[in-house]
């Protein structure tokens, strides 16, 4: 099993339990994390902040992985996430996450996803 496989399983566990401890254990001490914002989260505390904020964005969420692959220090996760936002609105969106793997840990995490799924259309 690759670190990318372990990461996918740890993320699903965190989504179900709300506990990010197992997921954080896979990150290097100097990890960087990025999403579609301009912000970069750094280190163990940054990773905790990133993942707790992610989980806090949903009443419930579940990621299903359609591709999990790792080669040459790069992990690729293609996924669909679905669940409910605060207030109960259903959501489903697709994305890709890239993991830089170094010395058995995630040294960098980047994720790209369909942010339009989070926008509520305003009636004309």
LINUR-V203985 format. One record per backbone hydrogen bond with DSSP energy under -1.0 kcal/mol. NH is the residue of the N-H (numbers start at 0). CO is the residue of the C=O. E is the energy in kcal/mol with one decimal. If there is no record, write none. Layout:
BEGIN
<<NH,CO,E> <NH,CO,E>>
END
This chain:
BEGIN
<<5,1,-2.2> <6,2,-2.7> <7,3,-2.2> <8,4,-2.1> <9,5,-2.6> <10,6,-2.5> <11,7,-2.0> <12,8,-2.2> <13,9,-2.3> <14,10,-2.5> <15,11,-1.9> <16,12,-2.5> <17,13,-2.8> <23,19,-2.8> <24,20,-1.6> <25,22,-1.4> <26,23,-1.8> <27,105,-2.7> <30,27,-1.6> <31,106,-1.2> <32,40,-2.5> <33,108,-2.2> <40,32,-2.5> <42,30,-2.8> <45,41,-1.3> <46,42,-2.4> <47,43,-2.2> <48,44,-2.5> <49,45,-2.7> <50,46,-2.5> <51,47,-2.6> <52,48,-2.2> <53,49,-2.2> <54,50,-2.5> <55,51,-2.1> <56,53,-1.5> <57,54,-1.5> <58,83,-3.1> <59,83,-1.6> <61,81,-2.0> <63,79,-2.8> <65,77,-2.0> <66,77,-1.5> <68,75,-2.3> <70,73,-2.2> <73,70,-1.5> <74,98,-3.3> <75,68,-3.4> <76,96,-2.5> <77,66,-2.5> <78,94,-2.4> <79,63,-2.3> <80,92,-3.0> <81,61,-2.0> <82,90,-2.5> <83,59,-2.3> <84,88,-3.0> <87,84,-2.6> <90,82,-2.5> <92,80,-2.6> <94,78,-2.2> <95,111,-2.9> <96,76,-2.7> <97,109,-3.2> <98,74,-2.7> <99,107,-2.7> <100,72,-2.8> <101,104,-2.6> <104,101,-1.5> <105,25,-3.0> <106,99,-2.9> <107,99,-1.1> <108,31,-2.5> <109,97,-2.4> <110,33,-1.5> <111,95,-3.0> <113,93,-2.1> <114,112,-1.5> <116,113,-1.2> <117,114,-1.7> <118,115,-1.4>>
END
